[in-house]
Amino acid sequence: MKRVNYILKLIFLIYTFYNMVSSNKVYFEEILVLLVIIAINIYKEKYNASIYTVAVSFIWICIGCYINKNFEMLLPVAALDFIVIKNLIGMVCVSVVETYFLYIGQDIVKIIFLTCVCSMFAYVIRETKKKEINLKKSLDKERRLRYELEGVKVKLLNSSKEVVHIAEVSERNRIAREIHDSVGHKTAGVLIELQAAYKLMDRNPLKAKEVLAKSIDALSETVTIIRDTVHNIKPNEKLGIEYIKNIIRNFSFCPVELKFTGDFNSVKPNYIEIMASNIKEALTNTAKYSRASKVDISIDINELYLRLYIKNNGVSCNNIKEGLGLSGMRERVNNVGGSITIDSHDGFTIVCVIPFSGGEIFEGTNSR
């Protein structure tokens, strides 16, 4: 649009110069005024399109009109500039000058028509420029929000890692405390009794056997404590595909078809637990609200993401109201940097995607 504006002004300037040359004589003052007007417009377009430069340009056009009436052809250019910068006073000044020339008997009907055309063109330029500015602001705002969203995502991922690390440290401390308080004390007691039995072996064999028997009983209790501790550390049920299948087997409302790809054994347990919790919630909602006759569940695990797809063929819903169940699903996925999509047309569909890179999600892999 600016290029068209430049071309339009250039046409008016060339036409003005042509009319001046076509007259009998061209005076130095006329050429000087035309050059000054051209210089002011170049400066205005490249550096400072303010009301002051437009006003100065208009004043020199009026001076040119006083010297040579051919400069009247540049009045539409002044009107265009005043409307572009949205200055009503300047436009009134142009109208007053043209009215004056019309009053003194000059034929400027063509000039008035061109002024109207340039005014409409200037209005289009101004509105287009306003839309460009608003679009640029919207793009800048979107870019800033995207950067802020990326920052929040990084913070969530770091928080999730910190929570996992804190849980691991807490569990290690609990195990260390339990081993120290129970196994450590009993083992130290057994060691002392065995040393005493060894010293009594020659002097008092009966007493040595008695101490040795107590040591065996204490050692047996210690082994039992160690076995119980290991049993408490090890989960009762392995978080793998069988864990998911067991959840589906316990669902009796309608048939559930499960499809999966990828290696479940290499995925960290907390991600499997997120999938399992979301599947439980989705199946519970299916039984409560959907009146579905079938549920399709698909789980895909690869090097880029973990994807959970759940769809039932029940009744559709125009407005989804997220209660504790759906909001809990969304929170679980968002906390690990994933996203969740819910669609209630043609049944009810839930898609959870947890992206990852550098092996963060997999056990036994090194991030680089």
BASEBA-920962 format. One line per 5 residues: number of its first residue (from 1); their letters; for each residue x, y, z of N, C-alpha, C, CB. Coordinates in steps of 0.1 Angstrom, whole numbers. Each point is the difference from the previous one (the first is absolute). Glycine has a CB too. Example, Ala and Ser with C-alpha at 12.3 -4.5 7.8 and 13.67 -1.06 7.14 Angstrom:
// BASEBA-920962
1) AS) 132/-57/78/-9/12/0/9/12/0/-19/-12/12; 15/23/-19/9/11/0/-8/11/8/12/-6/-22;
END
This chain:
// BASEBA-920962
1) MKRVN) 8/-12/0/-8/12/0/9/13/0/-18/-13/12; 29/13/-5/9/11/0/5/3/-14/6/-5/24; -3/-6/-31/6/1/-14/-10/7/-9/14/-20/3; -27/17/-2/-10/6/-7/-1/15/3/-13/-22/-1; 14/25/14/0/14/5/12/8/-7/-11/-7/22;
6) YILKL) 23/1/-22/11/7/-6/-2/2/-15/15/-11/17; -20/1/-24/-3/1/-14/-10/11/-3/5/-24/-3; -16/24/11/-10/11/-2/6/14/1/-18/-17/9; 26/19/2/6/13/2/9/3/-11/-2/-2/24; 10/-8/-29/9/3/-11/-7/4/-13/16/-17/10;
11) IFLIY) -28/11/-12/-8/3/-12/-4/15/1/-8/-24/-2; 3/28/14/-4/14/1/12/10/-2/-18/-8/16; 30/4/-10/11/9/-2/5/1/-14/7/-6/23; -7/-6/-30/4/0/-14/-10/8/-9/11/-22/3; -24/21/0/-10/7/-7/1/15/2/-15/-20/2;
16) TFYNM) 18/24/11/2/14/3/12/6/-8/-10/-4/23; 21/-4/-22/12/5/-8/-2/0/-15/14/-10/18; -22/1/-23/-3/0/-14/-8/12/-4/0/-25/0; -10/29/8/-8/12/-2/8/13/0/-20/-12/9; 30/12/1/9/11/1/8/2/-13/0/-3/25;
21) VSSNK) 6/-8/-30/8/0/-11/-7/3/-13/15/-17/11; -28/13/-11/-8/2/-12/-4/15/-1/-9/-23/1; 10/31/10/-4/14/-1/12/7/-7/-13/-1/21; 11/14/-23/9/8/-8/14/1/6/-19/13/-8; 20/-11/21/12/2/7/0/-8/14/4/23/-11;
26) VYFEE) 8/-28/15/1/-6/13/11/8/7/-6/-23/-9; 1/29/20/9/9/8/7/-8/11/-16/19/-4; 27/-13/8/9/-7/10/-8/-2/13/20/11/-10; -28/-1/14/-8/-1/12/-9/-12/0/2/24/3; -8/-27/-14/-9/-11/-2/7/-14/2/-15/14/-15;
31) ILVLL) 26/-15/8/8/-12/2/5/-2/14/8/2/-24; -4/9/30/5/-1/14/-11/-4/10/16/18/-5; -28/-13/3/-11/-4/8/-4/-15/-2/-9/24/0; 9/-28/-12/-3/-14/-3/11/-9/6/-11/7/-22; 24/-3/21/10/-9/6/-1/0/15/15/6/-19;
36) VIIAI) -19/5/25/-2/0/15/-12/-9/4/9/24/1; -19/-23/-9/-12/-9/3/4/-15/-1/-16/18/-8; 24/-21/-3/4/-14/-1/9/-4/11/-1/2/-25; 11/7/29/9/-4/11/-8/-2/13/18/13/-11; -28/-4/14/-8/-2/12/-7/-13/0/-3/25/2;
41) NIYKE) -3/-29/-13/-7/-12/-1/9/-12/1/-17/11/-14; 29/-11/9/9/-11/1/4/-1/15/9/3/-23; -6/8/29/3/0/15/-11/-6/8/16/20/-3; -28/-15/0/-12/-4/7/-3/-15/-1/-10/22/-4; 12/-28/-8/-3/-14/-2/11/-9/6/-12/6/-21;
46) KYNAS) 24/-1/21/11/-9/5/3/2/15/9/1/-23; -12/11/28/5/2/14/-11/5/10/22/5/-10; -30/4/6/-9/6/10/-13/5/-7/20/7/13; -30/-16/-12/-13/3/-6/-9/6/10/3/-19/-16; 1/30/22/-8/6/10/-8/12/-5/18/-6/17;
51) IYTVA) -26/12/-9/-9/11/-4/8/12/-4/-18/-8/16; 30/9/-10/8/12/-3/6/-1/-14/6/2/24; -1/-13/-28/5/-2/-14/-11/1/-10/19/-14/8; -30/9/-5/-12/1/-9/-4/14/-2/-8/-23/6; 7/30/6/-4/14/-1/10/9/-8/-11/-3/23;
56) VSFIW) 24/0/-21/10/8/-7/-1/-3/-15/16/-1/20; -18/-12/-24/-2/-3/-14/-13/7/-5/11/-22/4; -21/23/3/-13/7/-4/3/15/-2/-14/-17/12; 22/23/-3/3/14/-1/8/3/-13/0/2/25; 9/-11/-28/8/3/-12/-8/-3/-13/20/-7/13;
61) ICIGC) -30/-2/-12/-9/-1/-11/-8/12/-2/-1/-25/4; -4/31/7/-7/13/-1/8/11/-6/-14/-7/20; 27/7/-16/10/10/-6/1/-2/-15/12/1/22; -11/-14/-25/1/-3/-15/-13/4/-7/15/-19/5; -27/17/1/-12/4/-6/0/15/-2/-12/-19/10;
66) YINKN) 18/27/-1/0/14/-1/9/4/-12/-4/3/25; 15/-10/-27/9/3/-11/-5/-5/-13/19/-1/16; -24/-11/-16/-5/-7/-13/-12/-8/3/24/0/-10; -34/2/3/-13/-8/3/2/-15/-3/-13/21/-5; 23/-25/-2/2/-14/-3/3/-8/13/9/6/-22;
71) FEMLL) -5/1/32/2/-7/13/-13/-4/7/21/14/3; -32/-9/-8/-13/-5/5/-2/-15/-1/-9/22/-6; 16/-28/-4/-1/-15/-1/6/-7/12/2/3/-25; 6/4/33/6/-7/12/-9/1/12/22/5/-9; -33/3/8/-9/1/12/-7/-14/4/-4/24/-7;
76) PVAAL) 1/-33/-3/-5/-13/4/10/-8/8/-14/0/-20; 27/2/16/11/-7/8/0/5/14/14/-2/-20; -16/15/23/0/5/13/-13/-6/8/12/21/-7; -23/-21/0/-12/-6/6/2/-15/4/-14/16/-14; 21/-23/5/3/-14/3/8/-2/12/-1/-5/-24;
81) DFIVI) 12/14/26/9/-1/11/-8/3/13/20/6/-14; -28/4/14/-8/4/12/-9/-11/4/2/25/-7; -9/-31/-2/-9/-11/4/7/-12/5/-16/8/-17; 28/-11/11/8/-12/5/4/2/14/8/-4/-23; -4/16/27/4/2/14/-12/4/9/22/7/-8;
86) KNLIG) -34/-6/2/-13/2/7/0/14/7/-2/-25/4; 5/35/-13/0/14/5/-11/8/-7/25/-1/4; -36/3/3/-12/7/-6/3/14/-3/-15/-15/12; 23/22/-4/3/14/-2/7/2/-14/1/4/25; 9/-12/-27/7/1/-13/-9/-3/-12/20/-8/11;
91) MVCVS) -30/-1/-10/-9/-3/-11/-9/12/-2/1/-24/5; -5/31/6/-8/12/-1/8/11/-7/-13/-6/21; 26/7/-18/8/10/-7/1/-2/-15/13/2/21; -12/-15/-25/1/-3/-14/-14/4/-7/17/-19/5; -28/16/2/-13/3/-5/-2/15/-1/-9/-21/10;
96) VVETY) 14/29/-1/-1/14/0/8/6/-12/-2/1/25; 14/-6/-27/8/5/-11/-6/-3/-14/20/-4/14; -26/-8/-15/-6/-4/-13/-13/8/-1/9/-23/1; -16/26/10/-12/8/-1/3/15/-4/-11/-14/17; 22/19/-12/5/13/-4/3/1/-15/10/3/23;
101) FLYIG) -3/-13/-28/3/0/-14/-12/-1/-9/22/-11/5; -32/3/0/-12/-1/-7/-8/13/1/-1/-24/5; 2/31/6/-7/13/1/6/11/-9/-5/-6/24; 18/6/-26/6/10/-8/-1/-3/-15/16/5/19; -23/-16/-22/-3/-3/-14/9/-10/-7/-9/22/0;
106) QDIVK) 18/-28/7/9/-10/-6/-8/-13/-2/20/11/10; -16/-18/-21/-7/-13/-3/8/-11/7/-8/9/-23; 3/-12/35/7/-11/8/-10/-11/3/15/17/10; -25/-19/-18/-10/-11/2/8/-13/-1/-19/13/-9; 28/-14/0/8/-12/-2/8/-3/13/1/3/-25;
111) IIFLT) 5/8/31/8/-1/12/-9/-5/12/16/19/-9; -28/-13/10/-9/-4/10/-3/-15/-1/-9/23/2; 6/-28/-14/-3/-14/-2/12/-9/3/-16/7/-18; 28/-3/14/12/-7/4/2/0/15/10/5/-22; -13/6/28/1/1/15/-9/-11/7/6/25/-2;
116) CVCSM) -18/-26/-3/-10/-9/5/5/-15/-2/-19/16/-4; 25/-18/-8/5/-14/-2/12/-3/9/-8/2/-24; 17/8/25/12/-2/9/-5/-2/14/14/13/-16; -24/-6/20/-5/-1/14/-5/-14/3/-6/25/0; -2/-30/-10/-5/-14/2/12/-10/0/-22/6/-11;
121) FAYVI) 32/-4/3/11/-9/-1/8/1/13/1/3/-25; 0/10/31/8/2/12/-8/-7/12/9/22/-8; -22/-22/7/-8/-7/11/3/-15/-1/-18/17/-1; 19/-23/-11/3/-14/-1/14/-3/5/-15/-2/-20; 25/11/17/14/-2/5/0/1/15/9/10/-21;
126) RETKK) -16/-1/27/0/1/15/-6/-12/7/-2/25/-3; -9/-30/-3/-7/-12/6/9/-12/-2/-22/10/-4; 28/-11/-7/9/-12/-2/12/1/9/-7/-1/-24; 13/13/26/11/1/9/-4/-3/15/9/18/-15; -22/-14/18/-5/-3/14/-1/-15/2/-12/22/0;
131) KEINL) 7/-29/-11/-1/-15/1/13/-6/1/-21/1/-13; 31/4/6/14/-6/0/5/2/14/4/5/-24; -6/7/30/5/2/14/-6/-10/10/4/25/-6; -18/-26/5/-7/-9/9/4/-15/-2/-19/16/0; 22/-19/-13/4/-14/-3/14/-2/6/-13/-1/-21;
136) KKSLD) 22/11/20/13/-1/6/0/-2/15/9/14/-19; -18/-6/25/-2/-1/15/-5/-13/4/-4/24/1; -5/-30/-9/-6/-13/3/11/-11/-1/-22/8/-8; 30/-6/-3/11/-10/-2/11/1/12/-4/1/-25; 7/11/29/9/2/11/-5/-6/13/9/21/-12;
141) KERRL) -22/-18/14/-6/-6/12/-1/-15/0/-14/21/2; 11/-27/-14/0/-14/-1/14/-6/2/-19/2/-16; 29/5/10/14/-5/2/4/1/15/6/8/-23; -10/3/30/4/1/14/-7/-10/8/3/24/-3; -16/-27/0/-7/-10/8/5/-14/-3/-20/14/-1;
146) RYELE) 25/-16/-12/6/-13/-3/13/-2/8/-10/1/-23; 18/10/24/12/-1/8/-3/-3/15/12/16/-17; -22/-9/22/-4/-2/14/-5/-14/2/-6/24/2; -1/-29/-12/-5/-14/1/11/-10/0/-21/7/-11; 31/-4/3/12/-9/0/7/0/13/2/4/-25;
151) GVKVK) -1/9/31/6/1/13/-7/-8/11/8/22/-7; -22/-20/6/-8/-8/10/1/-15/-2/-16/19/1; 17/-23/-13/2/-14/-3/13/-6/6/-14/3/-21; 25/5/19/13/-4/5/-1/0/15/12/10/-19; -19/0/25/-1/-1/15/-7/-12/5/0/25/0;
156) LLNSS) -11/-28/-8/-8/-12/4/8/-13/-1/-21/12/-8; 29/-13/-3/9/-11/-1/10/-1/11/-4/1/-25; 10/10/28/10/0/11/-6/-3/13/13/17/-13; -26/-12/15/-7/-3/13/-3/-15/1/-10/23/0; 6/-28/-12/-3/-15/0/12/-8/4/-18/4/-17;
161) KEVVH) 30/0/11/12/-7/3/4/2/14/8/3/-24; -10/9/29/3/2/14/-8/-8/10/7/23/-6; -20/-24/2/-9/-8/8/4/-15/0/-19/16/-5; 23/-21/-7/4/-14/0/13/-2/8/-11/-2/-23; 20/12/21/13/-1/8/-2/1/15/11/11/-20;
166) IAEVS) -20/-2/24/-3/1/15/-6/-13/5/-4/25/-3; -6/-31/-6/-6/-13/5/11/-11/1/-22/7/-11; 31/-7/1/11/-10/0/8/1/13/0/-1/-26; 4/14/28/9/3/12/-7/-4/13/11/18/-13; -24/-14/13/-8/-4/12/-1/-15/3/-13/21/-4;
171) ERNRI) 11/-28/-7/-1/-15/1/14/-6/4/-19/0/-17; 29/6/11/14/-5/4/2/2/15/8/5/-23; -12/7/28/2/4/14/-8/-10/9/5/24/-6; -17/-27/1/-9/-9/8/6/-13/1/-20/13/-7; 25/-18/-4/6/-14/0/13/0/8/-10/-4/-23;
176) AREIH) 18/15/22/12/0/7/-3/1/15/12/11/-19; -22/-4/23/-4/1/14/-4/-13/5/-7/24/-3; -2/-31/-5/-5/-13/5/11/-10/1/-22/5/-11; 31/-5/1/11/-10/1/9/3/12/0/-3/-25; 3/16/28/8/4/11/-6/-3/13/10/18/-14;
181) DSVGH) -23/-15/15/-7/-2/13/-3/-14/4/-10/22/-4; 8/-30/-6/-4/-14/3/11/-10/-4/-24/6/-4; 27/-7/-9/10/-9/-5/14/3/6/-13/-4/-21; 17/16/21/13/4/5/2/-3/15/0/18/-17; -10/-15/25/1/-2/15/1/-15/2/-12/21/5;
186) KTAGV) 2/-29/-11/0/-14/2/13/-7/-5/-25/1/-2; 30/3/-9/12/-6/-6/12/3/10/-9/3/-24; 9/9/29/11/4/9/-1/-9/13/1/24/-9; -13/-26/14/-2/-8/12/4/-15/-3/-19/15/7; 15/-20/-19/4/-14/-3/15/-1/-1/-21/-3/-13;
191) LIELQ) 28/13/8/15/0/-1/6/-1/14/-1/13/-22; -4/-5/31/5/0/14/-2/-13/6/-5/24/2; -7/-30/-4/-3/-13/7/9/-11/-7/-23/7/5; 25/-6/-18/9/-10/-6/15/1/5/-15/0/-20; 19/12/22/14/2/6/1/-5/14/2/20/-15;
196) AAYKL) -13/-18/23/0/-6/13/0/-15/0/-13/21/8; 5/-27/-17/-1/-14/-1/14/-6/-4/-25/1/-6; 32/6/-3/13/-5/-4/9/0/12/-4/9/-23; 4/1/32/9/1/11/-4/-10/11/4/24/-5; -17/-28/6/-4/-9/10/1/-15/-5/-16/18/9;
201) MDRNP) 20/-20/-21/0/-13/-6/9/-10/8/-5/10/-23; 16/-5/28/10/-9/7/-3/-1/15/17/5/-17; -21/6/23/-2/1/14/-13/-5/4/15/19/1; -26/-16/-8/-13/-4/4/-8/-4/-13/0/15/21; 1/-27/-26/-6/-4/-12/-16/1/1/20/-15/-5;
206) LKAKE) -26/12/16/-14/0/1/-5/15/-1/0/-20/15; 7/29/-9/-4/14/-1/2/5/-14/6/4/24; 5/-9/-30/3/5/-14/-11/-5/-9/24/-1/5; -29/-12/-3/-11/-5/-9/-13/8/2/10/-23/1; -12/27/12/-12/8/3/0/13/-7/-2/-11/22;
211) VLAKS) 14/18/-21/1/13/-7/-1/-2/-15/15/8/19; -9/-19/-24/-1/-2/-14/-14/-2/-5/23/-11/1; -31/4/7/-14/-2/-3/-8/13/-1/1/-23/11; 2/32/-1/-7/13/0/4/8/-13/0/0/26; 13/-2/-29/5/7/-12/-7/-4/-13/22/3/11;
216) IDALS) -24/-17/-11/-7/-5/-12/-14/5/-1/14/-21/1; -21/21/11/-14/6/0/0/14/-4/-6/-16/18; 15/24/-13/0/15/-3/4/2/-15/7/5/23; 2/-14/-28/3/1/-14/-12/-4/-9/24/-5/5; -32/-5/-1/-12/-3/-7/-10/11/0/4/-24/7;
221) ETVTI) -5/31/4/-9/12/0/5/11/-9/-6/-6/23; 19/7/-24/6/10/-9/-3/-3/-14/18/4/17; -17/-17/-21/-2/-4/-14/-15/3/-3/18/-18/2; -27/15/8/-14/3/-2/-3/15/-3/-6/-20/15; 13/28/-7/-2/15/-1/5/4/-14/3/3/25;
226) IRDTV) 9/-8/-29/5/3/-14/-10/-4/-11/24/-3/9; -30/-9/-7/-9/-5/-10/-12/9/-1/8/-24/4; -14/28/8/-11/9/0/3/13/-6/-8/-12/21; 20/17/-18/4/13/-5/0/0/-16/13/5/21; -7/-15/-26/1/-2/-15/-14/-1/-5/23/-11/2;
231) HNIKP) -32/3/4/-13/-2/-4/-8/13/-1/0/-23/10; 2/32/0/-6/13/0/5/9/-10/-4/-2/24; 17/1/-28/6/8/-10/-6/-4/-14/21/4/14; -22/-16/-16/-4/-5/-13/-15/1/-2/19/-16/0; -24/22/-10/-14/2/-2/-8/-13/-1/5/21/-11;
236) NEKLG) -17/-21/16/-8/-13/0/-3/-4/-14/-10/6/22; 9/4/-31/-4/-3/-14/9/8/-9/-24/-5/6; 30/-2/-16/9/7/-9/-8/9/-10/16/-20/2; -11/33/-3/-6/9/-8/3/-2/-15/0/17/19; -6/-26/-26/2/-2/-14/-13/-2/-7/22/-10/5;
241) IEYIK) -21/3/-16/-13/-2/-8/-9/-9/8/13/2/-21; -8/-12/29/-9/-8/8/-8/8/10/15/-19/-3; -9/30/8/-7/9/9/-11/7/-7/21/3/13; -19/1/-25/-11/6/-8/-11/-10/-3/17/16/-10; -13/-28/6/-9/-10/-4/-9/-4/12/16/-9/-17;
246) NIIRN) -10/9/29/-7/-4/12/-11/10/3/20/-11/9; -17/24/-11/-10/11/1/-12/-2/-9/18/16/7; -15/-20/-20/-10/-2/-10/-8/-13/4/14/12/-18; -8/-22/23/-7/-12/3/-10/2/11/20/-13/-7; -17/22/16/-9/3/11/-11/9/-4/19/-3/16;
251) FSFCP) -19/8/-28/-11/9/-5/-11/-9/-7/16/20/-3; -27/-20/8/-11/-10/-5/-12/8/-6/7/-16/17; -6/29/-19/-11/7/-5/-3/-3/-15/4/18/17; 7/-18/-25/-1/-3/-14/14/-6/-5/-18/18/-3; 18/-24/-9/13/-5/-5/10/11/-2/-12/-19/-11;
256) VELKF) 25/16/13/11/10/-2/10/-7/-9/-4/12/23; 7/-5/-34/11/-5/-9/13/8/2/-18/-8/-17; 28/1/21/13/6/2/10/-3/-11/-4/-2/25; 11/13/-30/10/-2/-9/12/8/5/-16/-3/-20; 28/-3/18/12/8/5/12/-4/-8/-9/0/23;
261) TGDFN) 18/10/-24/13/-2/-7/11/6/9/-11/0/-23; 23/-6/23/11/6/7/3/-9/12/-7/23/-7; 18/-20/14/5/-8/11/-4/6/13/20/-7/-14; -30/1/21/-4/4/12/10/-2/11/-23/-5/-7; 31/-5/6/10/-3/11/10/11/2/-4/-24/-4;
266) SVKPN) 6/32/-7/11/10/1/-5/14/5/12/-12/-18; -25/13/20/-6/13/3/0/2/15/-15/-1/-20; 18/13/25/0/2/14/-14/-2/7/19/16/-4; -19/-22/16/-13/-3/6/-9/12/2/12/-18/12; -7/30/-10/-10/11/2/-7/4/-12/15/9/17;
271) YIEIM) -10/-12/-29/-7/3/-13/-11/-11/-2/20/11/-10; -16/-24/13/-10/-10/0/-11/2/10/17/-16/-8; -14/21/19/-10/3/10/-9/11/-5/15/-7/19; -10/17/-26/-8/11/-5/-10/-6/-10/18/17/3; -13/-26/-12/-9/-6/-10/-11/-8/7/19/-1/-17;
276) ASNIK) -15/-7/27/-9/-9/7/-11/8/7/18/-17/3; -14/28/3/-9/9/7/-10/6/-9/17/5/17; -12/-1/-29/-9/6/-10/-10/-10/-6/18/17/-5; -13/-29/3/-8/-11/-5/-11/-3/10/19/-10/-13; -16/9/26/-10/-3/10/-10/11/0/17/-12/14;
281) EALTN) -13/25/-14/-10/11/0/-9/-1/-12/17/14/13; -11/-16/-25/-8/0/-12/-10/-12/0/19/10/-13; -15/-22/18/-9/-11/0/-11/3/11/18/-16/-7; -15/22/18/-10/4/10/-10/9/-6/17/-3/18; -12/14/-25/-10/9/-7/-8/-7/-10/16/19/4;
286) TAKYS) -10/-28/-11/-8/-8/-11/-11/-7/7/21/-3/-14; -19/-4/25/-11/-7/7/-10/9/5/16/-18/6; -12/30/-1/-10/10/6/-8/7/-10/16/3/18; -10/2/-29/-7/10/-8/-3/-4/-15/10/16/15; -2/-26/-20/1/0/-15/-11/-9/-6/24/3/2;
291) RASKV) -29/-14/5/-8/-10/-6/6/-6/-12/-20/12/8; 33/-14/-8/8/-6/-11/-1/-15/0/16/20/1; -14/-25/-13/0/-15/-2/14/-5/-3/-23/1/-8; 33/8/7/14/-4/-3/9/11/3/-8/-15/-18; 20/12/23/11/9/2/12/-4/-7/-9/6/22;
296) DISID) 16/3/-29/12/-3/-7/12/7/7/-12/-3/-22; 22/-4/25/12/6/7/12/-3/-8/-11/-2/23; 19/12/-26/12/-2/-8/12/7/7/-13/-2/-22; 24/-5/24/12/5/7/12/-1/-10/-10/-6/23; 16/17/-26/12/0/-9/12/6/7/-15/1/-20;
301) INELY) 26/-9/21/12/5/6/11/-1/-10/-8/-8/23; 15/19/-26/12/0/-8/10/10/5/-14/-5/-20; 24/8/12/11/9/5/-4/14/2/16/-16/-11; -27/20/6/-4/14/0/-11/4/10/7/1/-23; -16/-10/25/-11/3/9/-7/-13/5/-4/21/-13;
306) LRLYI) -5/-19/23/-9/-11/5/-14/5/-3/17/-8/18; -25/1/-25/-13/4/-4/-11/-10/5/10/12/-20; -20/-7/27/-11/-8/5/-13/5/-7/12/-4/22; -19/-5/-29/-12/3/-7/-12/-8/6/13/6/-21; -23/1/26/-12/-7/6/-12/5/-7/12/-3/22;
311) KNNGV) -21/-5/-27/-12/4/-7/-11/-10/3/13/11/-18; -25/-6/22/-12/-8/1/-10/5/-10/5/-5/24; -14/-4/-27/-11/3/-10/-13/4/6/11/-16/-15; -10/22/27/-12/4/7/-6/13/-5/9/-12/19; -18/18/-11/-7/12/-5/9/11/0/-21/-8/10;
316) SCNNI) 19/17/-20/8/12/-1/-5/11/9/5/-6/-24; 4/16/26/-3/11/9/5/13/-6/2/-15/20; -11/25/-21/4/13/-6/9/8/9/-21/0/-12; 18/1/25/8/8/10/7/-10/10/-16/20/-3; 29/-19/3/7/-9/10/3/8/12/11/-13/-19;
321) KEGLG) -16/8/31/3/6/13/11/-8/7/-24/10/1; 35/-5/0/11/-8/6/-1/0/16/15/6/-20; -18/-17/25/-1/-2/14/14/-4/6/-24/-6/-2; 23/0/14/13/-4/6/7/-10/-8/-10/5/22; 2/-14/-28/6/-11/-8/8/5/-12/-18/-15/8;
326) LSGMR) 12/22/-17/7/5/-12/11/10/4/-21/-3/-13; 18/12/22/11/9/4/12/-7/6/-18/18/4; 15/-29/3/11/-8/6/8/-6/-11/-13/-4/20; 6/-1/-30/8/-6/-12/8/11/-6/-18/-17/-4; 13/29/1/7/11/-6/12/4/8/-21/8/-11;
331) ERVNN) 19/-7/24/11/4/9/11/-10/0/-16/12/14; 13/-25/-13/10/-11/0/9/1/-13/-15/-15/14; 8/17/-25/8/1/-13/8/12/-1/-18/-14/-11; 12/26/15/7/13/-1/12/0/9/-22/11/-6; 21/-17/17/11/0/10/13/-6/-6/-17/-1/18;
336) VGGSI) 16/-8/-28/12/-6/-6/2/6/-14/-4/-21/14; -2/33/-16/3/6/-13/-8/-5/-12/22/4/9; -32/-12/-6/-9/-5/-11/-12/9/-3/8/-23/6; -16/18/-15/-12/7/-4/-12/-10/-1/13/17/-12; -25/-13/14/-12/-9/0/-10/7/-9/5/-10/23;
341) TIDSH) -12/3/-31/-11/5/-9/-12/-9/3/16/8/-18; -27/-1/20/-13/-6/3/-10/4/-11/5/0/25; -12/-10/-31/-10/3/-10/-12/-8/3/18/4/-18; -30/3/18/-12/-7/3/-10/-2/-12/3/11/23; 2/-9/-35/-8/-3/-12/2/-15/-4/2/25/-7;
346) DGFTI) -12/-31/3/1/-14/-4/5/-9/11/3/7/-24; -10/-7/35/5/-7/12/9/10/9/0/-22/-13; 9/16/19/9/8/9/14/-5/-2/-18/4/17; 27/5/-20/14/-3/-4/10/8/9/-7/-5/-24; 17/-2/29/10/6/8/14/-4/-6/-15/0/22;
351) VCVIP) 23/10/-24/13/-3/-6/11/7/9/-9/-2/-24; 18/-6/30/10/5/8/14/-2/-7/-14/-4/21; 22/15/-22/13/-1/-6/10/5/9/-10/2/-23; 21/-10/26/11/5/9/12/-1/-9/-11/-9/22; 16/21/-27/12/0/-8/13/-1/9/-12/14/-17;
356) FSGGE) 22/-19/11/13/-1/8/11/0/-10/-11/-12/19; 23/15/-15/12/-1/-8/12/-4/8/-9/18/-15; 19/-23/8/12/-4/7/-2/-12/10/8/23/-3; -18/-31/1/-2/-11/9/-4/3/14/17/-11/-13; -24/22/15/-4/4/14/-10/-9/5/5/23/-5;
361) IFEGT) -13/-29/-3/-11/-8/5/4/-14/3/-16/15/-13; 26/-19/6/4/-14/1/10/-3/11/-4/-2/-24; 3/-9/30/9/-5/10/13/-6/-7/-19/-4/17; 30/7/-11/12/-6/-5/6/7/-12/-8/-21/9; 3/33/-12/6/8/-11/6/13/5/-17/-10/-16;
366) NSR) 27/15/8/7/11/5/-4/12/-8/19/-14/7; -23/25/-1/-4/13/-7/13/7/-3/-22/1/12; 22/5/-24/12/8/-4/-4/14/-2/10/-20/-11;
END
